[in-house]
Amino acid sequence: MDPLIQRWYDLINIRSVNGRELEIAEHIAGLIRGFGLTPHFSRFDEDVEGVRPSVWTELDSGRPGKTMLLIGHIDTVDVTLENWKTNPFRATEIDGKVYGRGAMDMKGGLACLLSTLEYFAAHPERFSGKILAAFVSDEEGLSRGTYALCDEGVLKADYAVMAECRFTNAAIGFRGRYSFEVTVRGESAHASRYPRRGENALISAGKLAVAIEALPTKTHPKLVGGTWCVRYMSGGNPDTLVVPDSCYVFVDRYVVPGETSEDCIAQIRSAAADLGLADKVNVRLKPRKSPYMQSFAVPEDHELVTTLVDCYADVTGKALELAYDPSVCDSNIVAVTLGIPVVTFGPSGENLHGDNECGYPEEVLASFEIYKRMVERLLAP
């Protein structure tokens, strides 16, 4: 078996569901030591038991130059065992596809990053500057692994490759996302006296929900425009004869560059005022244990993007489509929080986050060759 494919299999065979990343982190650290490099562990504050580390390392050519960051996440989503036709924690090839949790998202990408690092550790004469490699935890949660590395100040680079599972296109832009909690107050009364007495918070909240989803959003020449989504509402008690005096509304807001959380809150408050509810509505950004992700787009003519496109064509003989993703991932952190231009590209597959997830071996092999060529061109000695 090709050593790269074997490495991919080995990673799939390690159960690294979000919340239990220690074993795969230690495995990757061992590989890094085998490359002659020093692995460093990073932990976020909530990891009080020390079982959810990220791993990073640095390869210095010994010559001045730019720095390339190779980054990917080591955690996966969980599985429902009875729905799988194979053991999800044992790589299994069927009809040219490799099945297993993480086979697509994103242990093929991790294998490629590790093999790229191994190649240049063995051939430091092939590049100048530095290569940083980061293997992060909690991407499938709150991305606390990547944020912890940001806080430590170790991820400083001129270019970045996020090895997420998208091979026929590369994402160079992502929307951002906020979540808001809206509380609408009414006035309680005995249900038999309504509507002469009392004010139903559910009705007011329903009107506000409709108004929120009709609020204007900014557009972007490439990204899908901003969107509002009222995802959850709760209030009242079916077991009591009381007019509901409070309703909770959860709102998701996907944004494009130029839309801030403050702007969104102001819009919701304005909608409430238009309905005569200004003094009956509270709005706040939903607290979370890591920052919200901001939107970004890397210019299509940036040398990182054009180099990826050229290397893809050289390896596959095909044109690489540039994509703008409607969601978020750790690339948002790399681009916005760290200020590093990033392309999101790597071997793909089928059934992302689903039962019988699988990946394509030929894309793993091709992605490694593409990463290697990108480093050689962007960090040319």
Buried (B, 14 or more C-beta within 10 A) or exposed (E): EEEBBEBBBBBBBBBBBBBBBBEBBBBBBEBBEEBEBEBBEBBBEBBEEEBBBBBBBBBBBEEEBBBBBBBBBBBBBBBEEEEBEBBBBEBBBEEEBBBBBBBBBBBBBBBBBBBBBBBBBEEBEBBBBBBBBBBBBBBBBBBBBBBBBBEEEBBEBBBBBBBBBBBEBBBBBBBBBBBBBBBBBBBBBEBEEBEEEBBBBBBBBBBBBEBBEEBEBBEBEEBBBBBBEBEEBEBBEEEEEBBBBBBBBBBBBBBBBEBEBEBBBEBBBEBBEEBEBEEBBEBEBEEEEBBBBBBBBBEEEBEBBEBBBBBBEEBBEEEBEBBBBBEBBBBBBBBBBBEBBBBBBBBBBBBEEEBBBBBBBEBBBBBBBBBBBBBBBBBEE
